[in-house]
Amino acid sequence: MVLTHFDAQGHAHMVDVSDKDRTDRIAVAVAQVRMRPETLALVTEGRAKKGDVLSVARLAGIMAAKRTADLIPLCHPLPITKVALDLSADPSLPGVQIRATVKTTGQTGVEMEALTAASVAALTVYDMLKAVEKSMVIEGICVVLKDGGKSGRYEAKL
């Protein structure tokens, strides 16, 4: 297996994608924020002191996807065509389920953008609720779908 972010001398470098075909690409990443049922009730009942937790986290995730190349050193800045975040309260967790979908038409994939969106949305949920529960756990951050490009389709077997 070849690691593409290293040159022949082992130095980190940005991969040259100029010879790659422009294709439609999509990536979906997920995350969870586990919390106590009483903390989740603040979210579902709209009683969080900082405001609408899910709406703010959704916006934070969208903004984060657009800034991924500023955060991850070897990521290419991409012309993102869609970012969507679905956040839902899940009493069975208990907590918040996050699903980030990112699309582009380009020469490289958007997995990092989807992961960044899901991660920052989860961090925002934590930030907005940390005053009432510092023991929340962010977990399960992973890519569950990637499609487009030379490597084709990937779907996680969860």
OpenMM code with the backbone's topology and positions (N, CA, C; nanometers):
from openmm import Vec3, app, unit

residues = "MET VAL LEU THR HIS PHE ASP ALA GLN GLY HIS ALA HIS MET VAL ASP VAL SER ASP LYS ASP ARG THR ASP ARG ILE ALA VAL ALA VAL ALA GLN VAL ARG MET ARG PRO GLU THR LEU ALA LEU VAL THR GLU GLY ARG ALA LYS LYS GLY ASP VAL LEU SER VAL ALA ARG LEU ALA GLY ILE MET ALA ALA LYS ARG THR ALA ASP LEU ILE PRO LEU CYS HIS PRO LEU PRO ILE THR LYS VAL ALA LEU ASP LEU SER ALA ASP PRO SER LEU PRO GLY VAL GLN ILE ARG ALA THR VAL LYS THR THR GLY GLN THR GLY VAL GLU MET GLU ALA LEU THR ALA ALA SER VAL ALA ALA LEU THR VAL TYR ASP MET LEU LYS ALA VAL GLU LYS SER MET VAL ILE GLU GLY ILE CYS VAL VAL LEU LYS ASP GLY GLY LYS SER GLY ARG TYR GLU ALA LYS LEU".split()
positions = [
    Vec3(0.0846, -0.1182, 0.0000),
    Vec3(0.0000, 0.0000, 0.0000),
    Vec3(0.0892, 0.1246, 0.0000),
    Vec3(0.0568, 0.2179, -0.0865),
    Vec3(0.1327, 0.3418, -0.0983),
    Vec3(0.0566, 0.4538, -0.0283),
    Vec3(0.1262, 0.5274, 0.0570),
    Vec3(0.0663, 0.6443, 0.1215),
    Vec3(0.0928, 0.7647, 0.0327),
    Vec3(-0.0116, 0.8215, -0.0230),
    Vec3(0.0039, 0.9250, -0.1254),
    Vec3(0.0460, 1.0609, -0.0720),
    Vec3(0.0375, 1.0811, 0.0588),
    Vec3(0.0742, 1.2117, 0.1139),
    Vec3(0.2218, 1.2209, 0.1510),
    Vec3(0.3005, 1.1212, 0.1075),
    Vec3(0.4450, 1.1229, 0.1308),
    Vec3(0.5169, 1.1028, -0.0014),
    Vec3(0.6257, 1.1775, -0.0220),
    Vec3(0.7036, 1.1599, -0.1449),
    Vec3(0.8034, 1.0456, -0.1260),
    Vec3(0.8872, 1.0226, -0.2263),
    Vec3(0.9828, 0.9115, -0.2238),
    Vec3(1.0809, 0.9212, -0.1066),
    Vec3(1.1062, 1.0407, -0.0595),
    Vec3(1.1969, 1.0599, 0.0541),
    Vec3(1.1245, 1.0550, 0.1894),
    Vec3(0.9930, 1.0353, 0.1874),
    Vec3(0.9167, 1.0284, 0.3108),
    Vec3(0.8698, 1.1622, 0.3634),
    Vec3(0.8826, 1.2666, 0.2821),
    Vec3(0.8371, 1.3993, 0.3228),
    Vec3(0.6890, 1.4168, 0.2889),
    Vec3(0.6176, 1.4817, 0.3789),
    Vec3(0.4763, 1.5094, 0.3542),
    Vec3(0.4632, 1.6093, 0.2401),
    Vec3(0.3635, 1.5864, 0.1542),
    Vec3(0.3365, 1.6794, 0.0446),
    Vec3(0.1907, 1.6694, 0.0045),
    Vec3(0.1429, 1.7731, -0.0627),
    Vec3(0.0062, 1.7725, -0.1135),
    Vec3(0.0050, 1.6914, -0.2431),
    Vec3(-0.0865, 1.5986, -0.2536),
    Vec3(-0.0968, 1.5125, -0.3709),
    Vec3(-0.1336, 1.5953, -0.4933),
    Vec3(-0.0675, 1.5669, -0.6055),
    Vec3(-0.0986, 1.6337, -0.7314),
    Vec3(-0.2189, 1.5635, -0.7950),
    Vec3(-0.3315, 1.6322, -0.8028),
    Vec3(-0.4532, 1.5730, -0.8595),
    Vec3(-0.4830, 1.6258, -0.9991),
    Vec3(-0.3885, 1.6983, -1.0575),
    Vec3(-0.4149, 1.7642, -1.1853),
    Vec3(-0.4445, 1.6671, -1.2990),
    Vec3(-0.3967, 1.5436, -1.2905),
    Vec3(-0.4233, 1.4458, -1.3971),
    Vec3(-0.5501, 1.3638, -1.3724),
    Vec3(-0.6137, 1.3831, -1.2592),
    Vec3(-0.7349, 1.3072, -1.2279),
    Vec3(-0.8540, 1.3649, -1.3025),
    Vec3(-0.9473, 1.2777, -1.3349),
    Vec3(-1.0713, 1.3215, -1.3994),
    Vec3(-1.1610, 1.3921, -1.2974),
    Vec3(-1.2337, 1.4921, -1.3467),
    Vec3(-1.3351, 1.5576, -1.2644),
    Vec3(-1.4579, 1.4667, -1.2656),
    Vec3(-1.5016, 1.4258, -1.1477),
    Vec3(-1.6202, 1.3409, -1.1365),
    Vec3(-1.7069, 1.3902, -1.0221),
    Vec3(-1.8340, 1.3499, -1.0253),
    Vec3(-1.9228, 1.3778, -0.9131),
    Vec3(-1.8772, 1.2927, -0.7957),
    Vec3(-1.8671, 1.3545, -0.6798),
    Vec3(-1.8190, 1.2855, -0.5611),
    Vec3(-1.9090, 1.3187, -0.4434),
    Vec3(-1.9224, 1.2209, -0.3559),
    Vec3(-2.0033, 1.2388, -0.2349),
    Vec3(-1.9348, 1.1643, -0.1209),
    Vec3(-1.9492, 1.2176, -0.0027),
    Vec3(-1.9051, 1.1481, 0.1179),
    Vec3(-2.0050, 1.1766, 0.2287),
    Vec3(-2.0271, 1.0752, 0.3100),
    Vec3(-2.1153, 1.0876, 0.4258),
    Vec3(-2.0373, 1.0405, 0.5478),
    Vec3(-2.0370, 1.1213, 0.6507),
    Vec3(-1.9721, 1.0859, 0.7768),
    Vec3(-2.0732, 1.1001, 0.8897),
    Vec3(-2.0524, 1.0231, 0.9948),
    Vec3(-2.1420, 1.0266, 1.1093),
    Vec3(-2.0636, 1.0494, 1.2375),
    Vec3(-2.1352, 1.0906, 1.3406),
    Vec3(-2.0806, 1.1059, 1.4751),
    Vec3(-2.1969, 1.0977, 1.5725),
    Vec3(-2.1640, 1.0743, 1.6981),
    Vec3(-2.2641, 1.0716, 1.8039),
    Vec3(-2.2121, 1.1509, 1.9228),
    Vec3(-2.3044, 1.2126, 1.9938),
    Vec3(-2.2712, 1.2752, 2.1212),
    Vec3(-2.3620, 1.2099, 2.2256),
    Vec3(-2.3004, 1.1267, 2.3092),
    Vec3(-2.3773, 1.0615, 2.4164),
    Vec3(-2.3860, 1.1541, 2.5372),
    Vec3(-2.5025, 1.1542, 2.6006),
    Vec3(-2.5256, 1.2403, 2.7170),
    Vec3(-2.6333, 1.1781, 2.8045),
    Vec3(-2.6502, 1.2350, 2.9210),
    Vec3(-2.7549, 1.1871, 3.0113),
    Vec3(-2.8925, 1.2222, 2.9530),
    Vec3(-2.9938, 1.1422, 2.9840),
    Vec3(-3.1291, 1.1700, 2.9335),
    Vec3(-3.1778, 1.3107, 2.9707),
    Vec3(-3.1428, 1.3576, 3.0892),
    Vec3(-3.1894, 1.4905, 3.1302),
    Vec3(-3.1218, 1.6017, 3.0492),
    Vec3(-2.9989, 1.5766, 3.0032),
    Vec3(-2.9316, 1.6743, 2.9161),
    Vec3(-2.9978, 1.6735, 2.7786),
    Vec3(-3.0272, 1.5557, 2.7281),
    Vec3(-3.0963, 1.5454, 2.5991),
    Vec3(-3.2323, 1.6137, 2.6043),
    Vec3(-3.2983, 1.6067, 2.7176),
    Vec3(-3.4288, 1.6724, 2.7318),
    Vec3(-3.4168, 1.8232, 2.7122),
    Vec3(-3.3047, 1.8819, 2.7539),
    Vec3(-3.2842, 2.0256, 2.7303),
    Vec3(-3.2836, 2.0554, 2.5807),
    Vec3(-3.2272, 1.9640, 2.5029),
    Vec3(-3.2211, 1.9810, 2.3570),
    Vec3(-3.3597, 1.9654, 2.2969),
    Vec3(-3.4270, 1.8573, 2.3303),
    Vec3(-3.5562, 1.8273, 2.2669),
    Vec3(-3.6671, 1.9221, 2.3104),
    Vec3(-3.6548, 1.9769, 2.4309),
    Vec3(-3.7568, 2.0684, 2.4815),
    Vec3(-3.7214, 2.2150, 2.4568),
    Vec3(-3.6065, 2.2404, 2.3928),
    Vec3(-3.5667, 2.3769, 2.3619),
    Vec3(-3.5298, 2.4599, 2.4836),
    Vec3(-3.4771, 2.3947, 2.5884),
    Vec3(-3.4465, 2.4657, 2.7121),
    Vec3(-3.2971, 2.4912, 2.7336),
    Vec3(-3.2124, 2.4626, 2.6339),
    Vec3(-3.0688, 2.4871, 2.6495),
    Vec3(-3.0451, 2.6378, 2.6575),
    Vec3(-2.9645, 2.6798, 2.7536),
    Vec3(-2.9444, 2.8239, 2.7765),
    Vec3(-2.8809, 2.8947, 2.6582),
    Vec3(-2.7984, 2.8244, 2.5805),
    Vec3(-2.7304, 2.8888, 2.4679),
    Vec3(-2.8166, 2.8936, 2.3421),
    Vec3(-2.9339, 2.8306, 2.3438),
    Vec3(-3.0231, 2.8389, 2.2284),
    Vec3(-3.0506, 2.7040, 2.1644),
    Vec3(-3.0898, 2.7078, 2.0386),
    Vec3(-3.1283, 2.5893, 1.9619),
    Vec3(-3.0030, 2.5087, 1.9268),
    Vec3(-2.9746, 2.4076, 2.0057),
    Vec3(-2.8510, 2.3302, 1.9945),
    Vec3(-2.8351, 2.2688, 1.8556),
    Vec3(-2.9368, 2.2050, 1.8052),
    Vec3(-2.9247, 2.1343, 1.6775),
    Vec3(-2.9068, 2.2303, 1.5607),
    Vec3(-2.9762, 2.3426, 1.5616),
    Vec3(-2.9614, 2.4402, 1.4528),
    Vec3(-2.8223, 2.5029, 1.4521),
    Vec3(-2.7731, 2.5386, 1.5695),
    Vec3(-2.6398, 2.5984, 1.5764),
    Vec3(-2.5341, 2.4969, 1.5346),
    Vec3(-2.5468, 2.3725, 1.5806),
    Vec3(-2.4506, 2.2686, 1.5437),
    Vec3(-2.4552, 2.2401, 1.3929),
    Vec3(-2.5746, 2.2441, 1.3343),
    Vec3(-2.5876, 2.2242, 1.1892),
    Vec3(-2.5107, 2.3326, 1.1137),
    Vec3(-2.5289, 2.4572, 1.1533),
    Vec3(-2.4562, 2.5668, 1.0880),
    Vec3(-2.3060, 2.5547, 1.1085),
    Vec3(-2.2644, 2.5168, 1.2274),
    Vec3(-2.1218, 2.5002, 1.2547),
    Vec3(-2.0615, 2.3919, 1.1650),
    Vec3(-2.1334, 2.2833, 1.1458),
    Vec3(-2.0855, 2.1759, 1.0592),
    Vec3(-2.0732, 2.2202, 0.9146),
    Vec3(-2.1711, 2.2949, 0.8673),
    Vec3(-2.1663, 2.3468, 0.7299),
    Vec3(-2.0461, 2.4391, 0.7129),
    Vec3(-2.0290, 2.5299, 0.8073),
    Vec3(-1.9157, 2.6227, 0.8002),
    Vec3(-1.7826, 2.5482, 0.8057),
    Vec3(-1.7755, 2.4448, 0.8889),
    Vec3(-1.6514, 2.3678, 0.9029),
    Vec3(-1.6146, 2.2960, 0.7740),
    Vec3(-1.7139, 2.2380, 0.7066),
    Vec3(-1.6856, 2.1676, 0.5809),
    Vec3(-1.6195, 2.2614, 0.4816),
    Vec3(-1.6665, 2.3852, 0.4778),
    Vec3(-1.6119, 2.4828, 0.3837),
    Vec3(-1.4713, 2.5280, 0.4208),
    Vec3(-1.4289, 2.5042, 0.5448),
    Vec3(-1.2970, 2.5484, 0.5916),
    Vec3(-1.1987, 2.4326, 0.6101),
    Vec3(-1.2335, 2.3141, 0.5640),
    Vec3(-1.1505, 2.1964, 0.5884),
    Vec3(-1.0066, 2.2159, 0.5429),
    Vec3(-0.9858, 2.2727, 0.4251),
    Vec3(-0.8493, 2.2912, 0.3745),
    Vec3(-0.7684, 2.3861, 0.4628),
    Vec3(-0.8349, 2.4708, 0.5397),
    Vec3(-0.7646, 2.5598, 0.6331),
    Vec3(-0.7236, 2.4860, 0.7603),
    Vec3(-0.7879, 2.3736, 0.7877),
    Vec3(-0.7647, 2.2999, 0.9123),
    Vec3(-0.6754, 2.1774, 0.8949),
    Vec3(-0.6897, 2.1077, 0.7846),
    Vec3(-0.6144, 1.9850, 0.7590),
    Vec3(-0.5043, 2.0200, 0.6591),
    Vec3(-0.3793, 2.0145, 0.6994),
    Vec3(-0.2698, 2.0720, 0.6199),
    Vec3(-0.2591, 2.0261, 0.4744),
    Vec3(-0.2879, 1.9013, 0.4433),
    Vec3(-0.2652, 1.8530, 0.3070),
    Vec3(-0.3927, 1.8389, 0.2248),
    Vec3(-0.5029, 1.8922, 0.2745),
    Vec3(-0.6287, 1.8888, 0.1991),
    Vec3(-0.6298, 1.9965, 0.0914),
    Vec3(-0.6890, 1.9611, -0.0217),
    Vec3(-0.7072, 2.0577, -0.1296),
    Vec3(-0.8306, 2.1432, -0.1007),
    Vec3(-0.8249, 2.2722, -0.1301),
    Vec3(-0.9483, 2.3516, -0.1240),
    Vec3(-1.0399, 2.3049, -0.2377),
    Vec3(-1.1639, 2.2772, -0.2056),
    Vec3(-1.2549, 2.2188, -0.3048),
    Vec3(-1.3765, 2.3065, -0.3281),
    Vec3(-1.4293, 2.3015, -0.4501),
    Vec3(-1.5552, 2.3712, -0.4784),
    Vec3(-1.6726, 2.2833, -0.4332),
    Vec3(-1.7069, 2.2947, -0.3076),
    Vec3(-1.8153, 2.2129, -0.2521),
    Vec3(-1.9477, 2.2576, -0.3137),
    Vec3(-2.0255, 2.1601, -0.3589),
    Vec3(-2.1537, 2.1917, -0.4206),
    Vec3(-2.2713, 2.1698, -0.3260),
    Vec3(-2.2496, 2.0913, -0.2184),
    Vec3(-2.3567, 2.0688, -0.1212),
    Vec3(-2.2956, 2.0255, 0.0109),
    Vec3(-2.3506, 2.0807, 0.1176),
    Vec3(-2.3223, 2.0331, 0.2529),
    Vec3(-2.4564, 2.0243, 0.3235),
    Vec3(-2.4865, 1.9088, 0.3763),
    Vec3(-2.6107, 1.8914, 0.4524),
    Vec3(-2.5784, 1.8180, 0.5816),
    Vec3(-2.6327, 1.8677, 0.6902),
    Vec3(-2.6155, 1.8015, 0.8189),
    Vec3(-2.7509, 1.7663, 0.8753),
    Vec3(-2.7667, 1.6410, 0.9111),
    Vec3(-2.8876, 1.5942, 0.9776),
    Vec3(-2.8492, 1.5630, 1.1215),
    Vec3(-2.9114, 1.6320, 1.2136),
    Vec3(-2.8897, 1.6083, 1.3553),
    Vec3(-3.0223, 1.5665, 1.4166),
    Vec3(-3.0174, 1.4607, 1.4954),
    Vec3(-3.1419, 1.4148, 1.5562),
    Vec3(-3.1170, 1.3673, 1.6975),
    Vec3(-3.2135, 1.3997, 1.7828),
    Vec3(-3.2106, 1.3503, 1.9193),
    Vec3(-3.2445, 1.2020, 1.9161),
    Vec3(-3.1666, 1.1233, 1.9893),
    Vec3(-3.1874, 0.9787, 1.9925),
    Vec3(-3.1968, 0.9345, 2.1388),
    Vec3(-3.3186, 0.9184, 2.1885),
    Vec3(-3.3362, 0.8782, 2.3280),
    Vec3(-3.2740, 0.7427, 2.3601),
    Vec3(-3.2606, 0.6548, 2.2612),
    Vec3(-3.2031, 0.5230, 2.2872),
    Vec3(-3.0522, 0.5292, 2.3095),
    Vec3(-2.9873, 0.6365, 2.2678),
    Vec3(-2.8414, 0.6501, 2.2865),
    Vec3(-2.8073, 0.6741, 2.4335),
    Vec3(-2.8568, 0.7580, 2.5106),
    Vec3(-2.9222, 0.8825, 2.4716),
    Vec3(-2.8194, 0.9843, 2.4220),
    Vec3(-2.8654, 1.0683, 2.3286),
    Vec3(-2.7774, 1.1704, 2.2751),
    Vec3(-2.8230, 1.2197, 2.1402),
    Vec3(-2.7263, 1.2714, 2.0666),
    Vec3(-2.7535, 1.3303, 1.9354),
    Vec3(-2.6772, 1.2520, 1.8294),
    Vec3(-2.7488, 1.2124, 1.7258),
    Vec3(-2.6896, 1.1473, 1.6089),
    Vec3(-2.6647, 1.2553, 1.5039),
    Vec3(-2.5480, 1.2491, 1.4414),
    Vec3(-2.5100, 1.3487, 1.3406),
    Vec3(-2.4718, 1.2767, 1.2123),
    Vec3(-2.5229, 1.3278, 1.1012),
    Vec3(-2.4909, 1.2725, 0.9692),
    Vec3(-2.4592, 1.3896, 0.8767),
    Vec3(-2.3371, 1.3924, 0.8243),
    Vec3(-2.2931, 1.5009, 0.7360),
    Vec3(-2.2734, 1.4465, 0.5952),
    Vec3(-2.3347, 1.5133, 0.4986),
    Vec3(-2.3218, 1.4753, 0.3576),
    Vec3(-2.2585, 1.5914, 0.2829),
    Vec3(-2.1532, 1.5622, 0.2077),
    Vec3(-2.0830, 1.6645, 0.1306),
    Vec3(-2.0689, 1.6156, -0.0123),
    Vec3(-2.0937, 1.7068, -0.1074),
    Vec3(-2.0816, 1.6749, -0.2499),
    Vec3(-1.9920, 1.7763, -0.3195),
    Vec3(-1.9300, 1.7302, -0.4262),
    Vec3(-1.8524, 1.8172, -0.5144),
    Vec3(-1.8447, 1.7519, -0.6515),
    Vec3(-1.8052, 1.8279, -0.7490),
    Vec3(-1.7613, 1.7742, -0.8778),
    Vec3(-1.6174, 1.8209, -0.8898),
    Vec3(-1.5268, 1.7254, -0.8827),
    Vec3(-1.3871, 1.7655, -0.8809),
    Vec3(-1.2928, 1.6498, -0.9001),
    Vec3(-1.1664, 1.6755, -0.8680),
    Vec3(-1.0595, 1.5792, -0.8926),
    Vec3(-1.0161, 1.5037, -0.7678),
    Vec3(-1.0783, 1.5334, -0.6554),
    Vec3(-1.0477, 1.4604, -0.5325),
    Vec3(-1.1726, 1.4560, -0.4458),
    Vec3(-1.1746, 1.3604, -0.3552),
    Vec3(-1.2947, 1.3346, -0.2769),
    Vec3(-1.3182, 1.4309, -0.1619),
    Vec3(-1.4323, 1.4150, -0.0981),
    Vec3(-1.4753, 1.5050, 0.0083),
    Vec3(-1.4927, 1.4326, 0.1426),
    Vec3(-1.4193, 1.3234, 0.1617),
    Vec3(-1.4293, 1.2525, 0.2890),
    Vec3(-1.3872, 1.3407, 0.4064),
    Vec3(-1.2782, 1.4144, 0.3886),
    Vec3(-1.2296, 1.4977, 0.4985),
    Vec3(-1.3283, 1.6095, 0.5313),
    Vec3(-1.3941, 1.6623, 0.4296),
    Vec3(-1.4940, 1.7661, 0.4526),
    Vec3(-1.6130, 1.7103, 0.5314),
    Vec3(-1.6563, 1.5891, 0.4967),
    Vec3(-1.7678, 1.5270, 0.5688),
    Vec3(-1.7279, 1.4953, 0.7131),
    Vec3(-1.6077, 1.4430, 0.7324),
    Vec3(-1.5594, 1.4140, 0.8681),
    Vec3(-1.5455, 1.5412, 0.9511),
    Vec3(-1.4959, 1.6463, 0.8891),
    Vec3(-1.4804, 1.7743, 0.9593),
    Vec3(-1.6167, 1.8302, 0.9979),
    Vec3(-1.7124, 1.8230, 0.9066),
    Vec3(-1.8473, 1.8720, 0.9354),
    Vec3(-1.9095, 1.7966, 1.0523),
    Vec3(-1.9010, 1.6641, 1.0502),
    Vec3(-1.9589, 1.5833, 1.1580),
    Vec3(-1.8889, 1.6112, 1.2908),
    Vec3(-1.7568, 1.6227, 1.2864),
    Vec3(-1.6787, 1.6469, 1.4087),
    Vec3(-1.7108, 1.7820, 1.4705),
    Vec3(-1.7127, 1.8859, 1.3888),
    Vec3(-1.7380, 2.0202, 1.4422),
    Vec3(-1.8831, 2.0324, 1.4896),
    Vec3(-1.9749, 1.9686, 1.4225),
    Vec3(-2.1133, 1.9683, 1.4712),
    Vec3(-2.1197, 1.9025, 1.6087),
    Vec3(-2.0496, 1.7914, 1.6254),
    Vec3(-2.0468, 1.7228, 1.7559),
    Vec3(-1.9814, 1.8107, 1.8620),
    Vec3(-1.8722, 1.8754, 1.8266),
    Vec3(-1.8061, 1.9656, 1.9217),
    Vec3(-1.8972, 2.0814, 1.9615),
    Vec3(-1.9764, 2.1280, 1.8679),
    Vec3(-2.0685, 2.2380, 1.8967),
    Vec3(-2.1791, 2.1926, 1.9913),
    Vec3(-2.2307, 2.0722, 1.9713),
    Vec3(-2.3294, 2.0182, 2.0658),
    Vec3(-2.2675, 2.0154, 2.2056),
    Vec3(-2.1452, 1.9650, 2.2139),
    Vec3(-2.0771, 1.9604, 2.3434),
    Vec3(-2.0642, 2.1010, 2.4030),
    Vec3(-2.0174, 2.1938, 2.3218),
    Vec3(-1.9966, 2.3307, 2.3701),
    Vec3(-2.1250, 2.3917, 2.4241),
    Vec3(-2.2341, 2.3682, 2.3553),
    Vec3(-2.3598, 2.4318, 2.3948),
    Vec3(-2.4208, 2.3700, 2.5206),
    Vec3(-2.3759, 2.2487, 2.5556),
    Vec3(-2.4351, 2.1789, 2.6695),
    Vec3(-2.3365, 2.1523, 2.7833),
    Vec3(-2.2119, 2.1897, 2.7662),
    Vec3(-2.1092, 2.1549, 2.8651),
    Vec3(-2.1347, 2.2149, 3.0026),
    Vec3(-2.2077, 2.3239, 3.0101),
    Vec3(-2.2373, 2.3842, 3.1401),
    Vec3(-2.3223, 2.2916, 3.2267),
    Vec3(-2.4024, 2.2048, 3.1651),
    Vec3(-2.4866, 2.1132, 3.2421),
    Vec3(-2.4313, 1.9711, 3.2472),
    Vec3(-2.3424, 1.9359, 3.1515),
    Vec3(-2.2841, 1.8013, 3.1542),
    Vec3(-2.1481, 1.8004, 3.0856),
    Vec3(-2.0456, 1.7908, 3.1657),
    Vec3(-1.9099, 1.7848, 3.1106),
    Vec3(-1.8706, 1.6423, 3.0716),
    Vec3(-1.9487, 1.5441, 3.1118),
    Vec3(-1.9146, 1.4036, 3.0859),
    Vec3(-1.9685, 1.3509, 2.9532),
    Vec3(-2.0242, 1.4372, 2.8685),
    Vec3(-2.0708, 1.3913, 2.7374),
    Vec3(-1.9546, 1.3268, 2.6621),
    Vec3(-1.9867, 1.2318, 2.5750),
    Vec3(-1.8851, 1.1602, 2.4989),
    Vec3(-1.9148, 1.1740, 2.3502),
    Vec3(-1.8143, 1.2191, 2.2768),
    Vec3(-1.8232, 1.2245, 2.1302),
    Vec3(-1.7602, 1.0964, 2.0790),
    Vec3(-1.8326, 1.0243, 1.9929),
    Vec3(-1.7818, 0.8945, 1.9482),
    Vec3(-1.8349, 0.8587, 1.8104),
    Vec3(-1.7797, 0.7523, 1.7567),
    Vec3(-1.8295, 0.6957, 1.6323),
    Vec3(-1.8085, 0.7809, 1.5093),
    Vec3(-1.7084, 0.8682, 1.5116),
    Vec3(-1.6844, 0.9538, 1.3946),
    Vec3(-1.6202, 0.8688, 1.2857),
    Vec3(-1.6904, 0.8567, 1.1739),
    Vec3(-1.6363, 0.7755, 1.0646),
    Vec3(-1.7083, 0.8068, 0.9336),
    Vec3(-1.6431, 0.7677, 0.8254),
    Vec3(-1.7032, 0.7774, 0.6924),
    Vec3(-1.7889, 0.6527, 0.6726),
    Vec3(-1.9145, 0.6732, 0.6353),
    Vec3(-2.0031, 0.5599, 0.6108),
    Vec3(-2.0322, 0.5412, 0.4623),
    Vec3(-2.0015, 0.6428, 0.3819),
    Vec3(-2.0213, 0.6337, 0.2374),
    Vec3(-1.9258, 0.7275, 0.1685),
    Vec3(-1.8692, 0.6787, 0.0592),
    Vec3(-1.7850, 0.7592, -0.0288),
    Vec3(-1.8087, 0.7064, -0.1679),
    Vec3(-1.8320, 0.7964, -0.2624),
    Vec3(-1.8539, 0.7515, -0.3994),
    Vec3(-1.7954, 0.8535, -0.4951),
    Vec3(-1.7505, 0.8034, -0.6109),
    Vec3(-1.6914, 0.8880, -0.7134),
    Vec3(-1.5418, 0.8726, -0.7179),
    Vec3(-1.4867, 0.9062, -0.8301),
    Vec3(-1.3427, 0.8961, -0.8457),
    Vec3(-1.2968, 0.7558, -0.8838),
    Vec3(-1.1659, 0.7410, -0.8965),
    Vec3(-1.1058, 0.6164, -0.9430),
    Vec3(-1.1318, 0.4987, -0.8493),
    Vec3(-1.1343, 0.5253, -0.7198),
    Vec3(-1.1517, 0.4145, -0.6250),
    Vec3(-1.2965, 0.3693, -0.6119),
    Vec3(-1.3887, 0.4426, -0.6728),
    Vec3(-1.5272, 0.3987, -0.6745),
    Vec3(-1.6017, 0.4172, -0.5445),
    Vec3(-1.6922, 0.3235, -0.5176),
    Vec3(-1.7852, 0.3358, -0.4043),
    Vec3(-1.7326, 0.2594, -0.2834),
    Vec3(-1.7499, 0.3205, -0.1669),
    Vec3(-1.7212, 0.2563, -0.0396),
    Vec3(-1.8424, 0.2763, 0.0503),
    Vec3(-1.8881, 0.1714, 0.1118),
    Vec3(-1.9939, 0.1804, 0.2116),
    Vec3(-1.9494, 0.1030, 0.3343),
    Vec3(-1.9547, 0.1670, 0.4487),
    Vec3(-1.9142, 0.1023, 0.5738),
    Vec3(-2.0122, -0.0066, 0.6083),
    Vec3(-1.9605, -0.1116, 0.6654),
    Vec3(-2.0444, -0.2206, 0.7139),
    Vec3(-2.0546, -0.2051, 0.8644),
    Vec3(-2.1529, -0.1262, 0.9065),
    Vec3(-2.1684, -0.0982, 1.0506),
    Vec3(-2.2598, -0.1978, 1.1159),
] * unit.nanometer
topology = app.Topology()
chain = topology.addChain("A")
for resn in residues:
    res = topology.addResidue(resn, chain)
    for name in ("N", "CA", "C"):
        topology.addAtom(name, app.Element.getBySymbol(name[0]), res)
